[in-house]
C-alpha cells in the first residue's frame, strides 16, 4: 500500500479524493490536512510515502511547501493537484521538487496512474506539461515576460494583479512591506513596466489570475 497525505483546504474535496483513492486498492490515505501547520504535524505523526498537495494552501504557498518538505524529507514523493493550469505553476513546482502536477479537472484514472508512477520513483508528466517544459528550453527571447520572475516575484505579481495592497501581500507572505516593495520594483524592471495597472493588465491577458 502507498501511504498518502492528502492536503487541501476544502474538506469536501478531500473527502471525494479519499474515496477515490481508497477505491484504487493500492493507496491508503493515512493523514489529511487543510493548512500548512497541519501538513507539518501530519509528517511528524505518520509514515508517509507520497503527499498530494493543493498549490493554494492557507498559511503558505504550495511551491514554498514543496521546498520545505523536500528539504526536511528528501525521500518524500509529492504530487501537486491544483485548479491552476499547468502552464502557470507546473514547471515551478517540478523545479521545487515535486514529482508531478495535475489539474483538479483531471480524469480519476489519471490521478491513480500518476500516484503509481511517482511512487515508483519516476516523474509524472502529461503531454501538456511536456510541451510546457519543452518551451522552457527555447531562447529567452521566445519566453513570456513572467517566465523570468522568481517564485516569490511570481506570487507577488499575482497578488498585485488581484488588487491586494503591499501591506496585505506582506502579511500573507510573512514579509516586511519594504521587502515586498523591493519585489515589486524587481518585477517592474524585469517586465519592463512602470505601474501596477500595467502589471494587472498583463496578468489578466496572460491568465495569471
Secondary structure as UniProt FT lines:
FT   STRAND          2..7
FT   HELIX           11..22
FT   TURN            23..24
FT   STRAND          27..33
FT   HELIX           36..45
FT   STRAND          50..53
FT   STRAND          56..58
FT   STRAND          60..61
FT   HELIX           62..72
FT   TURN            74..75
FT   STRAND          77..82
FT   HELIX           86..96
FT   STRAND          100..103
FT   TURN            104..105
FT   HELIX           108..119
FT   TURN            120..121
FT   HELIX           127..135
FT   TURN            136..137
FT   HELIX           140..142
FT   HELIX           145..148
FT   HELIX           151..161
FT   TURN            162..163
FT   HELIX           166..173
FT   HELIX           177..191
FT   HELIX           196..205
FT   TURN            206..207
//
